[in-house]
């Protein structure tokens, strides 16, 4: 049996996203006073009384979207209701019963599933009595909560447990093999790619710039393994950000890079390489995340040769010269599986451990072939090296004096390590430390730059 699913439904601005974040225990959905912020379905797995539950946040029923995406938002709500085992019908205790609440109730009347009416914004106990008018909606016992004040969360979870189908042995969600973040500018086909992975209408696809606002986790399976794809909002130049919603979208895109095991940087070959792609690449490199340059909509560029465009990419984006490129057409699913297989390969590379003797042999050969230049009548000397971590591969080189190894020589060492160790396509974090130092590398070492000369 799959993990029981709970859909959070209600009119705009009743606090659905606040309740979603509250139950999930972290800020996932954007919470903003503006109506219609949530468009796609956002999901999170939570544990309640030893059982796993997938909660789903949805857009507001009855919203008139400013970008004429109302039909698409309604479609996502319909899918959430269709797939749910339980529905949380959220209302606003402070505003009281509205005509739109009654319309939502009417829509849910013919849904043959448990519906729990949740009166949100009961920040104080004296508001519970005020919420009693929602009994008119005919949904039985009301649960009065406050996501803001953390009121009555155990009571709500208990009601969920009581309404859930009987547990089965295979209810626990499968362990995630890898998290992949999809980033890029607006309208490069990220959401189309996500739907191709999920093999379902999982997120809204539209020509309207900025359709996706939240960072959306989408679970999918490949060859019997479970993965998470993180769809992110399209990035614009910071000076072009017009409101709080865009600011939060950008913030979540940056956070998604930090959460991911592998990052797919989407490029539109018809638009060229802009400052946005270069900034995103720099952000990915700064987090030492494996990255793939994904050139989408390649069918529009034929008969252009992939090698020619790849040269353009590496000439323009210099932050990660080791990152591979893949050319796909997400709308048709072309090369999508090959891309995921490559992402798995990079994830495996980032988790490799190199034996200390092999690492020291490579360093010794590099030093012999090209010794560092002398400085202050001294020449840099590396005594030994060791790998201290994976994801990213983190190496410490113990030397006589870190300042004797200038930036060009550090880049030379990194290039050599990429070529001769099993880290050809992933970033390597490198520290130089004095041999007698006992501090952690982050306190005393000089981290190697990732950007080539």
C-alpha positions in Angstrom: 0.0 0.0 0.0 1.4 3.5 -0.8 1.9 6.1 2.0 -1.5 7.6 2.9 -1.9 11.0 1.4 -3.5 14.1 3.0 -4.6 17.0 0.8 -4.9 20.5 2.3 -7.8 22.3 0.7 -9.5 25.6 1.2 -10.2 29.1 -0.2 -7.3 31.6 -0.6 -5.6 33.1 2.4 -6.9 30.7 5.1 -3.4 29.6 6.0 -3.1 26.3 4.0 0.6 26.8 3.4 1.2 27.8 7.0 -0.4 24.6 8.2 1.6 22.6 5.6 4.9 24.1 6.9 3.7 23.6 10.5 3.0 19.9 10.0 6.1 19.4 8.0 8.2 21.1 10.6 10.1 23.3 8.2 9.5 26.1 5.8 8.7 24.6 2.4 5.8 26.6 1.0 6.0 30.3 0.5 3.8 32.1 3.0 2.7 35.6 1.9 -0.4 37.7 2.4 -0.8 37.9 -1.4 -3.6 35.7 -2.6 -2.7 32.9 -5.0 0.9 32.4 -4.1 0.7 28.6 -4.2 0.1 27.2 -7.6 1.5 23.7 -7.8 1.1 20.8 -5.4 3.8 20.8 -2.7 4.3 17.5 -0.8 6.2 16.4 2.3 6.5 13.2 4.2 5.7 13.4 8.0 5.6 10.8 10.7 2.6 10.7 13.2 2.3 8.1 15.9 4.7 5.7 14.1 3.0 6.0 10.7 4.1 7.9 7.7 1.8 10.4 5.9 2.3 12.5 2.8 0.8 15.9 3.1 0.0 18.0 0.0 -0.4 21.8 -0.1 -2.6 23.2 -2.9 -3.6 26.5 -4.3 -6.7 28.4 -3.1 -10.0 27.2 -4.5 -11.8 30.0 -6.3 -8.7 32.1 -6.9 -8.6 34.3 -10.0 -4.9 34.0 -11.0 -3.3 37.2 -12.2 -1.5 35.3 -14.9 -4.6 33.5 -16.2 -3.5 30.2 -14.7 -6.7 29.5 -12.8 -7.7 26.4 -14.9 -4.2 24.9 -14.4 -4.3 25.6 -10.6 -7.8 24.1 -10.4 -6.5 21.0 -12.2 -3.7 20.6 -9.7 -6.3 20.8 -6.8 -8.5 18.2 -8.5 -5.5 15.8 -8.8 -4.7 16.4 -5.1 -8.3 15.6 -4.1 -8.4 12.5 -6.4 -5.2 11.0 -5.0 -5.8 11.9 -1.3 -7.0 9.4 1.4 -8.0 12.3 3.7 -8.8 15.9 3.1 -8.1 18.8 5.5 -10.7 21.5 4.7 -9.1 24.6 6.1 -11.1 27.7 7.1 -10.2 31.0 8.8 -11.6 31.4 12.3 -10.9 35.2 12.3 -12.7 35.9 9.1 -15.6 33.6 9.9 -17.7 31.6 7.5 -17.7 33.1 3.9 -19.6 32.4 0.7 -16.4 31.0 -0.8 -16.0 28.6 2.2 -19.5 27.3 1.4 -18.6 26.9 -2.2 -15.6 24.8 -1.2 -17.8 22.7 1.1 -20.2 22.2 -1.7 -17.4 21.0 -4.0 -16.2 18.5 -1.3 -19.7 17.3 -0.6 -19.5 14.6 -3.3 -16.0 13.5 -2.4 -16.3 10.0 -0.9 -13.3 10.4 1.5 -12.9 11.5 5.1 -12.9 15.3 5.4 -11.6 17.1 8.5 -12.6 20.7 9.0 -9.7 22.7 10.4 -10.3 26.2 11.8 -6.9 27.9 11.5 -5.8 31.2 13.2 -7.4 30.3 16.5 -4.4 32.0 18.1 -6.1 32.1 21.5 -8.6 29.7 23.2 -11.3 32.3 23.2 -11.4 32.2 19.4 -12.5 28.5 19.5 -16.1 29.4 20.3 -16.1 32.0 17.5 -15.2 29.2 15.1 -18.3 27.1 16.0 -20.2 28.6 13.1 -18.2 26.3 10.8 -20.3 23.4 12.1 -22.8 24.6 9.5 -20.6 23.1 6.8 -21.6 19.7 8.1 -18.2 18.2 8.5 -18.5 16.9 12.1 -16.2 17.8 14.9 -14.1 20.9 14.3 -10.4 21.0 15.0 -9.3 24.5 16.1 -5.6 25.2 15.5 -3.1 28.0 15.1 -0.1 27.3 12.9 1.3 30.6 14.0 1.0 29.9 17.8 1.6 26.2 17.5 -1.8 25.3 19.0 -3.5 21.9 19.0 -1.1 20.2 16.6 -1.3 16.8 18.6 -5.1 17.0 18.3 -5.0 17.5 14.6 -2.5 14.6 14.1 -4.7 12.4 16.2 -7.7 13.1 14.0 -5.6 12.2 11.0 -4.5 8.9 12.5 -8.1 8.0 13.4 -9.2 8.6 9.8 -6.3 6.9 8.0 -6.7 3.5 6.4 -5.4 0.5 8.3 -1.6 0.2 8.3 0.2 -2.3 6.1 3.8 -3.7 6.3 5.0 -1.9 3.1 3.7 1.6 4.1 7.1 3.1 4.9 8.3 5.3 2.0 11.4 3.9 0.2 14.8 5.4 1.0 15.8 8.1 -1.4 18.7 7.2 -3.6 19.5 10.8 -4.7 18.2 14.3 -4.7 18.5 16.3 -7.9 17.9 20.0 -8.1 16.8 21.6 -11.4 17.8 25.2 -11.7 18.0 27.8 -14.5 16.4 31.0 -15.8 12.7 31.3 -16.6 11.1 29.2 -19.3 14.0 26.9 -20.0 11.7 23.8 -19.6 12.4 22.8 -15.9 8.8 22.0 -15.1 8.3 20.1 -18.4 11.3 18.0 -17.4 9.9 17.3 -13.9 6.6 16.1 -15.5 8.6 13.9 -17.8 10.3 12.3 -14.8 7.1 11.8 -12.8 5.2 10.6 -15.9 2.3 12.7 -14.7 1.0 16.3 -14.7 2.9 17.0 -11.5 3.6 20.7 -11.9 2.0 23.5 -14.0 3.7 24.0 -17.4 3.0 27.4 -19.0 4.6 30.0 -21.2 4.0 32.6 -18.5 7.3 33.5 -17.0 7.6 32.8 -13.3 4.8 30.1 -13.2 6.7 28.0 -10.6 7.3 29.8 -7.4 8.0 27.2 -4.7 10.8 24.6 -4.7 8.8 21.5 -5.3 10.0 18.0 -4.3 8.7 15.4 -6.7 9.4 11.7 -6.0 9.9 9.4 -8.9 11.4 5.9 -9.5 14.0 4.7 -12.0 15.1 1.1 -12.3 13.5 0.3 -9.0 15.2 3.1 -7.1 13.5 6.1 -5.5 14.7 9.7 -6.3 13.6 13.2 -5.5 13.7 15.9 -8.2 13.5 19.5 -6.8 11.8 21.9 -9.3 12.7 25.5 -8.6 11.5 28.9 -9.7 13.2 30.4 -12.7 16.0 32.8 -11.7 16.1 36.4 -12.7 18.7 39.1 -12.1 18.3 40.3 -8.5 17.7 43.9 -9.7 14.7 42.6 -11.7 12.9 41.0 -8.7 9.6 42.8 -8.4 8.0 41.5 -5.1 8.4 39.4 -2.0 7.2 36.3 -3.8 10.0 36.4 -6.3 12.5 37.1 -3.5 11.3 34.0 -1.6 11.4 32.0 -4.9 15.0 32.9 -5.5 15.9 32.1 -1.9 14.4 28.7 -2.2 16.2 28.0 -5.5 19.5 28.8 -3.7 18.5 26.6 -0.8 17.6 23.8 -3.2 21.2 23.8 -4.5 22.4 23.3 -0.9 20.0 20.4 -0.4 20.7 18.6 -3.6 23.2 15.8 -4.2 23.5 16.7 -7.9 22.4 20.0 -9.6 21.1 20.2 -13.2 21.7 23.6 -14.6 19.2 24.0 -17.5 20.2 26.1 -20.5 18.2 27.3 -23.5 20.4 27.2 -26.6 18.2 29.7 -28.4 18.7 32.3 -25.6 22.5 32.1 -25.3 24.5 32.2 -22.0 23.7 35.1 -19.8 24.9 36.5 -16.5 22.2 34.5 -14.7 23.7 31.1 -15.8 27.2 32.3 -14.8 25.9 33.3 -11.4 24.1 30.0 -10.9 27.2 28.1 -11.9 29.2 30.1 -9.4 26.7 29.4 -6.6 26.8 25.6 -7.4 30.6 25.7 -7.4 30.7 27.5 -4.1 28.6 24.7 -2.6 30.9 22.1 -4.2 27.9 20.3 -5.8 28.2 17.9 -8.8 26.6 19.7 -11.7 25.5 18.8 -15.2 24.9 21.5 -17.9 21.6 20.4 -19.4 20.9 21.9 -22.8 17.2 21.6 -23.3 15.0 22.1 -26.4 17.9 20.9 -28.5 15.5 19.8 -31.2 15.1 23.5 -32.1 18.8 23.8 -32.8 19.3 21.0 -35.2 21.3 20.4 -37.4 23.8 22.3 -35.2 26.5 20.0 -33.7 26.5 19.4 -30.0 30.3 19.7 -29.8 30.1 23.2 -31.2 27.5 24.4 -28.6 29.4 22.6 -25.8 32.5 24.7 -26.6 30.3 27.8 -26.3 29.1 26.7 -22.9 32.5 26.0 -21.5 33.9 29.2 -22.9 31.2 31.2 -21.2 30.8 29.3 -18.0 34.2 28.9 -16.4 33.3 28.1 -12.8 33.1 24.3 -13.5 35.2 23.2 -16.5 34.9 19.5 -15.3 31.1 19.5 -15.4 29.6 17.3 -18.2 27.0 18.5 -20.7 23.9 16.7 -21.9 21.6 17.7 -24.7 17.9 16.8 -24.2 14.4 17.5 -25.4 12.3 17.3 -22.2 9.0 17.7 -24.0 9.6 14.5 -25.9 11.6 12.7 -23.2 14.7 12.5 -25.4 17.9 11.7 -23.5 16.2 12.1 -20.1 17.1 8.6 -18.9 20.7 9.1 -20.1 20.8 12.3 -18.1 19.6 10.6 -14.9 22.1 7.8 -15.4 24.9 10.4 -15.7 23.6 12.2 -12.5 23.8 8.8 -10.7 27.4 8.4 -11.9 28.4 11.9 -10.6 26.8 11.1 -7.3 28.8 7.9 -7.1 32.0 9.8 -8.0 31.4 12.3 -5.2 31.2 9.4 -2.8 34.4 7.7 -3.8 37.3 7.3 -1.3 40.9 7.2 -2.5 43.4 5.1 -0.5 46.0 7.3 1.1 49.0 5.6 -0.7 47.4 6.3 -4.1 46.6 9.9 -3.3 50.1 10.5 -2.1 51.5 8.9 -5.3 49.5 11.2 -7.5 50.6 14.3 -5.5 54.3 13.2 -5.6 54.1 12.7 -9.4 52.5 16.1 -9.8 55.2 17.8 -7.6 58.0 16.1 -9.5 56.6 17.0 -12.9 56.0 20.6 -12.0 57.5 21.8 -8.7 56.1 25.0 -7.1 58.2 28.1 -7.6 60.4 29.2 -4.8 59.4 32.1 -2.6 61.4 33.9 0.1 64.2 31.4 -0.7 61.9 28.6 0.2 60.0 26.1 -2.0 56.7 24.7 -1.1 56.8 21.1 0.0 53.9 18.6 0.5 54.7 16.0 3.1 51.6 13.8 2.7 47.9 14.0 1.8 44.8 12.3 3.0 41.0 12.3 2.1 38.9 13.2 5.1 35.4 13.3 3.6 33.1 12.6 0.7 30.2 14.5 -0.9 32.2 16.5 -1.8 35.6 14.7 -1.9 37.6 16.6 0.6 41.4 16.3 0.6 44.0 17.8 3.1 47.5 18.3 1.9 50.0 18.8 4.8 52.8 21.1 3.8 55.6 23.3 5.1 53.8 26.6 4.4 50.4 27.0 2.6 51.3 30.5 1.4 54.1 29.1 -0.7 51.5 27.5 -3.0 50.0 30.3 -5.1 46.6 30.2 -6.8 47.9 29.0 -10.2 49.8 26.2 -8.6 46.7 25.2 -6.5 44.7 25.1 -9.7 47.4 22.9 -11.3 47.1 20.5 -8.4 43.3 20.4 -8.7 43.5 19.7 -12.4 45.9 16.9 -11.8 43.7 15.4 -9.1 40.7 15.6 -11.4 42.6 13.8 -14.2 44.1 11.0 -12.2 41.6 10.3 -9.4 38.0 9.0 -9.8 36.7 12.6 -9.4 36.9 13.6 -13.1 33.5 15.3 -13.2 32.8 16.4 -9.7 34.2 19.3 -7.6 37.0 18.6 -5.1 37.5 20.5 -1.9 41.2 20.9 -1.2 42.9 22.3 1.9 46.6 23.1 2.5 47.7 22.9 6.1 51.0 23.2 8.0 52.0 19.8 9.1 52.1 20.7 12.8 48.7 22.3 12.8 46.0 20.6 14.9 43.0 22.7 14.0 40.2 21.7 11.6 40.9 22.4 8.0 38.2 25.0 7.8 40.0 27.0 10.6 43.5 26.9 9.3 43.8 25.7 5.7 43.7 27.7 2.5 40.9 26.4 0.3 41.6 25.9 -3.3 39.7 28.1 -5.8 37.4 26.3 -8.1 37.4 28.9 -10.9 40.1 28.3 -13.5 42.4 31.0 -14.6 
